[in-house]
Amino acid sequence: MIKENQRTLNYINIALDAILIFLSMPIAYGARFLLFPFDERGITLPYYLVLTLCLLPIFLVTLAAMNLYDSLRARRLYWEVGRLFWACAINFVVLQTILFLIKQFYFSRLTFVLYFILVFVVLSGKRLVLRLCLRRFRKLGYNQKHVLLVGSGFMAQRYIQAIHDDPNLGYLIDGYIATQESFPELGYLGNLDDLAYVLSRYQPDEVVTALSAQEFERTPHIIECCEKEGIKLSIIPFYAEYMPSNPQFDSINGVPVMNIRRIPLDNIAHAMAKRLMDIVGSLCLIVLTSPILLFAALGVRLSSPGPIIFRQERVGLHNKPFYMYKFRSMRVNADQDTGWSRNRDPRKTKFGAIIRKLSIDELPQLFNVLKGDMSLVGPRPEIPHFVEQFKDEIPLYMVKHQVRPGITGWAQINGLRGDTSIVDRIRCDIYYIENWSIFFDIKILLMTPFKGIVNQEKLK
C-alpha cells in the first residue's frame, strides 16, 4: 500500500510544482513593473508565459535529477531546500544561455531574477506545508511505512531507538525475527528460518537487517527471501558504528570498495570555497567588532597584571600544533597549559568572567582564522595534553583533526561547550565533518549569535 501512496504523492507533488512554477511568472512580471512603473514594458506577458511553458519540462527534469521526487521520508527539510536552490540556480543559467543563443535580448532580466527567487520561495514553502501535513497524517496512523526487523544485536537496538526518537519519519516496526527474543516492546515473529513464511504472511514494505558478526553469514538467505517476495531490503552492517553517515564507494575492476572516512572538504574546490569564506568573513568581523576588541583589551589590562592576549598551544589541522589567541580572562597561573576550565573557576578575574560569559574572549581567534590556523566554523581545538589523553579514551576523537578547527561549530550551537560531555561533542563534530557544506557553515554562523555566544559559565 505504501508504494501506491508514494506514487500518488509523487504525481501530486510534480503537478503542484508545475502549477507553482508556471504561476510564479505572472506574479514576478507584475512585481517587476510594479516596482519600476516608469520602465518601458517591452515584451508583453504572453511571451513570458510561452517561455515559461517551454522551460517547465526542463525545470521538472532538473528537480527529478536532484532526487526531489524520490521518497524523502528520511531526509531533512534543509536538504530539500538546498537542492531546490541549486535547481533554481541551474535553470536560471540555462534560461539565460538559451536566450543568448537565440539572440532574444529584449526580455527583462530583472523579471527573471524575481521569477526564480519566487519559485524558490514558493516551492520551499510548499514542501514545508507538505511535511507538516504528512506529520499530522502519520500521527493519525496514515502513510506509515511497515518494517520487518531482522536481528537483535547492538545495531538493531540503535535502529529501534532511532525510529522511536523520530516518529515523524512514519516508520512502524511490525515485528522482528531473531535467534532469540530480545525486545519485549516488539512482536517476536520467529527465527531466521521462518523468514520466508513471515514475509509471505505480513508483506511488509521493507525489511531491515541488523545482524551481528556471527549471524552475518545468513545474509544471502535473507536476500534470496526478500527478492522472491519482491520486498525492499536494507542492510545495517554490524560494523555500521564505524562507518560515516554518508559512505562513499569506489569500484576497482567491478569490486566495490567503501571509503570509511572520506569527507567533503577533501575536495579542493570545497576547501578553497571554505577558505575564501574564512578570509572574507574574518576581515569583516574584525572591522565590525573592532570597538569591542578595543574595549576588551583595555578591560583585561586594567583588571589584573599580565598580558592582554593569552597564547595557548592547541592541536589543529593534520595534528599540527599552533598558538590560539584569546583575551586573557584568568590570572596568570601554573595550570594554564594543562588545566581544564570549569563553569565555576576560581582562576577567573571579574572582568574575565564577563567576557568569557559573552564569548568576547574568543574574538582574537579571528586573527587565527586570517592566518589559516583556524576556520570560522569547525570543531573546537584542544590542548595537546588532553588530545593525548582523549585519543585513547574517546572513539573517533582524532577524526576532528582532518579539518581546520573553528571558532564556532555544530557542537557549540547545540550547547556542548566548556565543561560538557566530550563524547557528545565528538559526535557533533563528526556529523559536521561528514555533512559539511557552505550552507551548513552559513547555518551555523547564523545560529551562533542566538545559541553560541552566551554560555553556561558562572560569573562567580
MOURJO-V732739 format. One line per field, one symbol per residue. phi: phi as a letter, one per 20 degrees, with the letter a starting at -180 (. if undefined). Layout:
phi=???
This chain:
phi=.ffffffffffffffffffffffffffffffgeffcfefffmfeggfffffffffgfffffffffemedefdgeeeffffffffgffffffffffffffffeldddffffffffffffgffffffffffffffffffffeneledecdedobeffffffffffffcfffmecefrbdafbfccffdfedpeffeggffffeelffbdddbefffeffeggffffffffemdfcdddffeffeeffcfdddcdlnefceefcddgffffffffffffffffffffffffegfffffffffffeeafpffeedcfcddglmefbdeebffdcfgbfefecfefdgdcfffeffffffffemffeggfgfffffofccfcrfffdfggegffffeddfmgffgeecffcfcaffffendbmecffffffffffffffdgbgffffgfffeggeccdfdefefc
